[in-house]
Amino acid sequence: MGRFIDDLAGAIYDLFKNIIRGFCYLLAGMLIVGLPLYLIAWIFDNVY
């Protein structure tokens, strides 16, 4: 029974680790791509 609980805890840990890693990659991608595009659009909106 203890091994089953240990395996279940490991599976839950791996699942949450992958979810958090995916969210971090999404957030980093939004910052790397979205922020410069937003700044470029803001500059062109204010200049022209």
Phi, psi and omega in degrees: 000322180294324179292323177298316180295322178295317178295320179295318178295322177294321179293318178295320178298314179297320180297311180293326178296318179291323178296315180293321178297317179297320178295321179294320176296320178296315179296317179296319179295321178295322179289319183290321184264314188287320183295312176297322178295321178296317179295320178296316179295322179295320180296312181292330178292323182276333182279316186257000000 
